[in-house]
Amino acid sequence: MPNKVPQRKNKNAGKSTGKSKSAKYFASHPEARKKKNEYNASYHASSERKSYRVKLNKETRKKRTPGKDVSHTKSGSTVRESRSTNRARNGKGNKSSKK
């Protein structure tokens, strides 16, 4: 039987508040954060968002390639792209540089 490696808890998990203005605001205003979380829960539970996620999951399964993400273009279509390139695109100030 192979030896199991003990799992260590990440001491930094959940401690970062982020650097953006909104992240700092919500970190210092718990009632506003609670209100936003309630809104997000209802927004993402809506039928439109569910059907959107279903569509994207189907697309991901159809275009499955190891190490690749489904990237969205300005025209609304999707293409396969490396994870690092796709996730690095949302640069400083969340300025999009979509293809």
C-alpha positions in Angstrom: 0.0 0.0 0.0 1.5 3.4 -1.0 2.3 5.9 1.7 -0.1 8.8 1.8 1.3 12.3 1.8 -0.4 14.4 4.6 -2.5 17.3 3.3 -1.5 20.7 4.7 -4.0 23.5 4.9 -3.1 26.6 2.9 -2.7 29.3 5.6 -3.2 32.1 3.1 -6.5 30.8 1.7 -9.3 33.3 2.0 -7.1 36.0 3.6 -6.4 38.1 0.5 -8.9 40.9 -0.1 -7.6 41.8 -3.6 -6.2 45.1 -4.8 -9.1 46.5 -6.7 -11.3 49.3 -5.3 -14.3 47.1 -5.2 -12.5 44.3 -3.5 -11.3 46.7 -0.8 -14.8 48.2 -0.4 -16.5 44.8 0.0 -13.8 43.7 2.5 -14.6 46.7 4.7 -18.4 46.7 4.2 -19.8 43.3 5.2 -23.4 44.3 4.7 -22.7 45.4 1.1 -20.8 42.2 0.5 -23.8 40.2 1.8 -26.2 42.1 -0.5 -23.9 41.5 -3.5 -23.6 37.8 -2.7 -27.4 37.5 -2.5 -27.7 39.2 -5.9 -25.0 37.0 -7.5 -26.8 33.9 -6.2 -30.1 34.9 -7.7 -28.4 36.1 -10.9 -26.5 32.8 -11.5 -29.6 30.7 -10.6 -31.6 32.3 -13.4 -32.7 30.2 -16.3 -30.7 32.4 -18.8 -27.4 31.9 -16.9 -28.1 28.2 -16.5 -28.7 27.7 -20.2 -25.6 29.8 -21.0 -23.5 27.5 -18.8 -25.0 24.4 -20.4 -24.1 25.8 -23.9 -20.5 26.6 -22.9 -20.1 23.2 -21.2 -21.3 21.4 -24.4 -18.8 23.5 -26.4 -16.0 22.6 -24.1 -16.8 18.9 -24.3 -17.0 19.1 -28.1 -13.7 20.9 -28.5 -11.8 19.0 -25.8 -8.0 19.4 -26.1 -5.6 19.0 -23.2 -4.1 22.2 -21.9 -6.6 24.4 -23.9 -9.5 26.6 -22.9 -12.5 27.7 -24.8 -11.8 31.4 -25.5 -14.5 33.9 -26.4 -14.0 36.2 -29.3 -15.6 39.7 -29.9 -17.9 38.2 -32.5 -19.4 35.9 -29.8 -17.9 32.7 -31.2 -15.5 30.4 -29.3 -12.1 29.1 -30.2 -9.5 26.8 -28.6 -6.6 28.7 -27.0 -3.9 27.9 -24.5 -5.0 28.5 -20.9 -2.1 30.9 -20.1 -2.9 33.1 -23.1 -6.7 33.1 -22.4 -6.5 33.8 -18.7 -3.7 36.4 -19.0 -5.8 38.6 -21.4 -7.8 40.3 -18.7 -5.0 42.7 -17.9 -4.6 45.7 -15.7 -7.9 47.4 -15.0 -9.7 44.5 -16.6 -9.2 46.0 -20.1 -10.1 43.3 -22.5 -7.9 42.5 -25.5 -10.2 39.9 -27.0 -9.5 38.7 -30.5 
